[in-house]
Amino acid sequence: MIVNSSILIINHILHSTLKTNIFVGKKFTSMNIAEIWWTVSPEILRLGPISIRWYGLLFALAFVFGYMIMQKIYKSEKKPLEDLDKLSIYVVVGTVVGARLGHCFFYDPQYYLLNPFEIIKVWQGGLASHGAAIGILFSLYLFSKKVKGQNLIWILDRLVIVIALGGALIRLGNLFNSEIYGKPTDVSWAFIFLRIDNIPRHPTQLYEATFYLISSVILYLNYLKNKSELKEGLNFGLFLILIFGFRIFVEFFKENQSDFEATLPLNMGQLLSIPFVLLGIYFLIRKVSLRKN
């Protein structure tokens, strides 16, 4: 119901074309949306050679909102805001570099190894969330070594709140770009991405955006409830299980990103998610074991 309502609201605001039909079941009759024709341009506006795109705006808002939430957390725990400014730089660099390298070497390594200068062309598109996760972890490790009183797990337990929110905004950006879409389907809320083809598909971008937003709320409420005695690694472990566990599930409804994935038992997104889920389970089991002891 949440996903369906979100689709209707977005579609109404952006004036997408709707087609309706009557669905007749055994025990009821109802009016359903037969398909949603997604014709929204990825560009908000263009000024000569310069264009402002929805994806770029939402990507930037992920960092803006993330900073605002982390600022509140740092103030409530009496941590220096100067540290947060430094942390933000590490996170931005780790996200962009990690996401770009992840896309290049997880999904098309042969091409980028033969054309290494193409790697730096971030403006042409191509970012991978698993690469971003690895990049963030590495950048936070470096940051934690330079800042006292904020070890790696302490940072992660709080930062995952805004990372989940950022993931929701970025998936909305993917929707505006008509990318990372789902497999053909006949569900009543199917999207037809007219910039791609005329086939009704699962709007998997909205599935992920909705779940990531809910996960962000869950993580934040868990933080607020247990802030005074938040067990190290609890929020981080919960984040890994929620986000990457759902990623494994939703990939069954998504089209593969690269042709070679068709030969794999699971696609690349699922295979890359498994280690993160296992790591999350480890942190939760570790916390339960420590509590018992």
Backbone torsions as a table, in degrees:
resi	resn	phi	psi	omega
1	MET	NA	-38.6	179.5
2	ILE	-63.7	-45.8	-179.9
3	VAL	-63.2	-43.5	-178.1
4	ASN	-63.3	-42.3	179.3
5	SER	-64.8	-41.4	179.3
6	SER	-60.5	-41.9	-179.7
7	ILE	-61.7	-45.2	-178.3
8	LEU	-63.4	-41.7	-179.4
9	ILE	-64.6	-49.2	179.9
10	ILE	-61.0	-42.4	-177.7
11	ASN	-64.6	-37.8	178.8
12	HIS	-66.9	-43.6	-178.0
13	ILE	-64.6	-41.8	-174.7
14	LEU	-92.9	6.3	174.5
15	HIS	57.4	40.1	174.4
16	SER	-72.2	158.0	-178.3
17	THR	-82.5	134.0	179.7
18	LEU	-115.6	146.4	170.4
19	LYS	-124.8	138.1	-177.9
20	THR	-124.3	155.8	172.7
21	ASN	-148.8	172.6	-180.0
22	ILE	-97.6	128.6	177.1
23	PHE	-103.0	126.1	-177.8
24	VAL	-113.7	116.8	177.4
25	GLY	-103.0	-177.4	-178.6
26	LYS	-67.7	-35.0	-173.2
27	LYS	-118.7	-1.2	-177.8
28	PHE	-155.2	163.4	174.9
29	THR	-127.8	133.1	-178.2
30	SER	-147.4	157.5	176.8
31	MET	-91.5	121.0	-179.3
32	ASN	-119.4	154.3	171.3
33	ILE	-77.7	120.8	-176.9
34	ALA	-76.5	-38.9	-179.9
35	GLU	-165.8	151.2	179.5
36	ILE	-114.6	117.2	-178.2
37	TRP	-85.9	109.6	-174.8
38	TRP	-92.8	104.0	-177.0
39	THR	-117.2	10.0	-175.4
40	VAL	-65.8	134.0	178.9
41	SER	-73.8	142.2	176.0
42	PRO	-69.7	-14.6	-179.9
43	GLU	-95.6	135.6	174.2
44	ILE	-81.3	-47.3	175.4
45	LEU	-158.6	160.0	179.2
46	ARG	-130.1	131.6	176.5
47	LEU	-120.7	93.4	-176.5
48	GLY	64.2	-126.7	179.8
49	PRO	-79.9	-7.5	-176.6
50	ILE	-99.2	131.4	177.5
51	SER	-128.0	145.1	174.4
52	ILE	-105.5	121.5	-174.5
53	ARG	-110.5	152.2	179.7
54	TRP	-59.2	-41.8	-178.0
55	TYR	-60.5	-46.8	-179.8
56	GLY	-62.6	-41.3	179.3
57	LEU	-62.9	-47.5	-178.4
58	LEU	-68.0	-34.5	176.7
59	PHE	-62.7	-44.3	178.9
60	ALA	-66.6	-40.6	179.8
61	LEU	-63.4	-30.3	177.6
62	ALA	-59.5	-40.7	178.7
63	PHE	-74.8	-36.8	-179.7
64	VAL	-64.8	-51.9	179.6
65	PHE	-64.8	-37.5	178.1
66	GLY	-61.6	-42.5	179.1
67	TYR	-64.0	-41.4	-178.8
68	MET	-62.2	-42.7	179.8
69	ILE	-68.8	-43.7	179.5
70	MET	-66.1	-32.7	176.9
71	GLN	-62.5	-41.4	177.3
72	LYS	-63.5	-41.4	179.5
73	ILE	-65.2	-45.5	-179.5
74	TYR	-62.9	-40.0	179.2
75	LYS	-66.3	-42.7	-178.2
76	SER	-67.1	-27.9	179.7
77	GLU	-101.8	10.0	175.1
78	LYS	56.1	45.4	174.5
79	LYS	-100.2	146.4	-178.5
80	PRO	-61.8	130.1	178.1
81	LEU	-68.7	-21.3	175.8
82	GLU	-62.4	-34.9	177.5
83	ASP	-65.9	-36.9	179.2
84	LEU	-65.8	-38.0	177.6
85	ASP	-61.0	-43.7	178.4
86	LYS	-66.1	-41.7	179.5
87	LEU	-59.3	-40.9	-178.8
88	SER	-59.9	-40.9	179.2
89	ILE	-63.8	-44.7	179.0
90	TYR	-60.6	-42.1	-177.6
91	VAL	-67.6	-43.3	179.8
92	VAL	-61.1	-48.9	-179.1
93	VAL	-63.8	-45.7	-179.6
94	GLY	-62.0	-38.9	-179.8
95	THR	-65.4	-52.4	-174.8
96	VAL	-67.6	-48.2	-178.6
97	VAL	-65.1	-45.9	-179.7
98	GLY	-63.9	-43.3	-179.1
99	ALA	-64.1	-39.8	-179.5
100	ARG	-69.2	-46.9	179.5
101	LEU	-64.3	-36.5	178.2
102	GLY	-61.7	-45.0	178.4
103	HIS	-61.2	-45.5	-176.0
104	CYS	-65.5	-44.6	-171.1
105	PHE	-99.0	-16.3	174.7
106	PHE	-86.5	-34.5	-170.7
107	TYR	-111.4	-20.0	178.5
108	ASP	-154.4	57.8	-174.5
109	PRO	-63.2	-37.4	-177.0
110	GLN	-61.7	-45.1	-178.7
111	TYR	-63.9	-46.7	-174.9
112	TYR	-75.1	-26.3	174.3
113	LEU	-70.4	-32.0	176.9
114	LEU	-81.8	-21.7	-179.1
115	ASN	-131.3	67.4	-173.2
116	PRO	-60.6	-28.7	-178.8
117	PHE	-70.6	-17.1	177.0
118	GLU	-70.0	-19.9	-177.7
119	ILE	-62.1	-36.9	-175.3
120	ILE	-78.4	-7.3	-177.4
121	LYS	-83.5	65.2	-178.1
122	VAL	-62.6	-32.2	-176.9
123	TRP	-65.0	-15.2	177.8
124	GLN	-84.3	-1.9	178.7
125	GLY	94.0	163.1	178.8
126	GLY	112.1	83.2	177.1
127	LEU	-131.4	142.8	-178.3
128	ALA	-121.1	129.7	-176.2
129	SER	-64.6	-34.9	179.1
130	HIS	-67.7	-36.7	175.2
131	GLY	-64.9	-39.0	177.3
132	ALA	-61.8	-41.3	179.4
133	ALA	-60.8	-44.9	178.8
134	ILE	-65.6	-42.4	178.9
135	GLY	-62.2	-40.7	178.4
136	ILE	-65.7	-44.2	179.1
137	LEU	-59.3	-43.3	-179.2
138	PHE	-67.3	-42.9	-178.9
139	SER	-67.4	-36.0	178.3
140	LEU	-69.9	-33.5	175.6
141	TYR	-61.4	-45.4	178.5
142	LEU	-63.5	-41.9	-179.8
143	PHE	-63.5	-44.7	-176.9
144	SER	-63.3	-24.8	179.1
145	LYS	-75.3	-17.9	-176.3
146	LYS	-103.9	-11.8	-175.5
147	VAL	-119.4	131.5	-179.5
148	LYS	-85.9	146.8	175.6
149	GLY	79.3	6.7	179.5
150	GLN	-140.6	81.5	-179.6
151	ASN	-74.2	172.6	-172.9
152	LEU	-58.4	-45.9	-176.8
153	ILE	-70.1	-36.3	177.1
154	TRP	-58.5	-44.8	-180.0
155	ILE	-66.0	-46.7	-176.7
156	LEU	-62.0	-39.5	-179.6
157	ASP	-59.1	-25.9	-179.5
158	ARG	-100.0	-38.0	-175.6
159	LEU	-69.3	-28.1	-178.8
160	VAL	-61.6	-23.8	177.7
161	ILE	-59.9	-47.2	-176.6
162	VAL	-83.6	-23.8	176.1
163	ILE	-65.8	-41.7	177.6
164	ALA	-62.9	-41.7	177.1
165	LEU	-62.9	-43.3	178.2
166	GLY	-60.7	-38.9	177.8
167	GLY	-61.2	-37.8	178.2
168	ALA	-64.4	-44.4	-179.3
169	LEU	-66.7	-38.9	-179.8
170	ILE	-67.6	-36.8	176.6
171	ARG	-66.0	-32.9	173.4
172	LEU	-64.9	-36.3	175.4
173	GLY	-61.9	-39.4	176.4
174	ASN	-63.0	-35.3	177.6
175	LEU	-62.6	-45.5	179.9
176	PHE	-65.2	-28.4	177.7
177	ASN	-83.9	-4.2	-175.8
178	SER	53.9	51.1	-179.4
179	GLU	-134.5	164.4	-176.9
180	ILE	52.7	48.9	-178.0
181	TYR	-91.7	173.3	-174.4
182	GLY	-92.8	179.9	178.8
183	LYS	-76.8	160.4	176.5
184	PRO	-56.6	143.6	-177.7
185	THR	-155.5	164.1	175.2
186	ASP	-115.9	19.4	177.7
187	VAL	-65.4	155.9	-172.5
188	SER	-68.7	-18.7	-178.4
189	TRP	-104.7	19.2	-178.2
190	ALA	-60.8	145.4	175.6
191	PHE	-103.4	140.9	168.7
192	ILE	-107.0	108.9	-179.6
193	PHE	-85.2	94.2	-171.5
194	LEU	-65.1	-19.6	176.0
195	ARG	-76.2	-11.2	-179.0
196	ILE	-107.7	-58.3	-179.9
197	ASP	-165.4	-168.5	-179.8
198	ASN	-110.7	29.1	-175.3
199	ILE	-102.8	127.5	174.4
200	PRO	-63.3	131.2	-175.6
201	ARG	-134.6	159.1	172.5
202	HIS	-64.4	128.8	174.5
203	PRO	-81.3	70.1	-173.4
204	THR	-63.9	-22.5	175.9
205	GLN	-60.9	-40.5	179.8
206	LEU	-73.5	-34.2	175.9
207	TYR	-58.3	-49.1	-177.6
208	GLU	-68.6	-44.5	-178.9
209	ALA	-58.9	-42.9	-179.6
210	THR	-64.8	-46.6	-177.7
211	PHE	-67.2	-39.6	-179.7
212	TYR	-66.1	-37.1	177.1
213	LEU	-64.4	-44.6	177.2
214	ILE	-61.2	-41.4	179.1
215	SER	-62.4	-39.8	178.4
216	SER	-61.6	-41.9	178.5
217	VAL	-64.5	-43.8	179.4
218	ILE	-59.8	-46.1	-178.6
219	LEU	-65.3	-38.6	-179.8
220	TYR	-69.0	-41.9	178.6
221	LEU	-65.3	-38.2	177.2
222	ASN	-64.8	-37.9	177.1
223	TYR	-64.4	-47.2	-178.7
224	LEU	-63.2	-39.7	-178.0
225	LYS	-67.2	-36.5	-174.2
226	ASN	-116.6	20.2	-173.1
227	LYS	-54.9	-42.5	-176.2
228	SER	-69.6	-25.4	-179.8
229	GLU	-139.7	44.6	179.6
230	LEU	-67.2	120.5	-179.5
231	LYS	-68.8	129.2	-177.9
232	GLU	-58.5	125.6	177.2
233	GLY	92.3	-8.8	-177.2
234	LEU	-66.7	-52.0	-179.9
235	ASN	-65.8	-38.7	179.7
236	PHE	-63.2	-46.4	179.0
237	GLY	-63.3	-41.6	178.6
238	LEU	-63.0	-41.2	177.8
239	PHE	-59.7	-46.9	-177.9
240	LEU	-61.8	-41.4	-179.1
241	ILE	-69.8	-43.9	-179.3
242	LEU	-64.4	-56.4	-172.1
243	ILE	-68.6	-51.6	-175.0
244	PHE	-81.6	-24.6	172.0
245	GLY	-65.2	-44.1	177.0
246	PHE	-66.5	-35.0	179.2
247	ARG	-61.2	-41.3	177.1
248	ILE	-60.4	-42.7	-178.9
249	PHE	-66.7	-49.8	-173.1
250	VAL	-69.4	-23.2	179.5
251	GLU	-62.8	-22.3	177.7
252	PHE	-66.7	-19.2	-179.2
253	PHE	-102.8	-0.6	-174.9
254	LYS	-105.1	151.6	171.9
255	GLU	-73.2	147.3	176.9
256	ASN	-64.6	148.0	179.6
257	GLN	-83.6	-25.8	180.0
258	SER	-135.7	151.2	-176.6
259	ASP	-62.2	-35.3	-175.2
260	PHE	-64.7	-18.8	-178.1
261	GLU	-66.0	-22.6	-179.6
262	ALA	-64.2	-20.8	-178.8
263	THR	-91.8	-2.6	-176.5
264	LEU	-96.1	151.2	177.1
265	PRO	-65.0	-34.8	172.2
266	LEU	-129.2	155.6	179.7
267	ASN	-77.2	174.7	-173.2
268	MET	-62.8	-40.0	179.2
269	GLY	-59.6	-39.3	178.9
270	GLN	-70.7	-44.2	-179.5
271	LEU	-62.3	-40.0	179.9
272	LEU	-72.3	-23.4	-178.5
273	SER	-79.0	-28.2	-175.6
274	ILE	-57.3	-48.1	179.0
275	PRO	-60.2	-35.2	179.4
276	PHE	-67.7	-39.7	177.2
277	VAL	-64.5	-43.4	179.0
278	LEU	-62.2	-39.1	177.6
279	LEU	-64.4	-40.4	177.9
280	GLY	-63.2	-42.3	177.7
281	ILE	-62.0	-39.9	178.7
282	TYR	-58.7	-46.0	-178.1
283	PHE	-66.3	-37.6	178.7
284	LEU	-68.9	-43.9	178.2
285	ILE	-63.2	-39.3	179.7
286	ARG	-61.5	-40.7	-179.7
287	LYS	-68.9	-39.9	178.4
288	VAL	-64.5	-42.0	179.7
289	SER	-64.0	-42.3	179.5
290	LEU	-65.7	-37.0	179.5
291	ARG	-65.1	-41.8	178.9
292	LYS	-64.0	-40.3	-179.9
293	ASN	-68.6	NA	NA
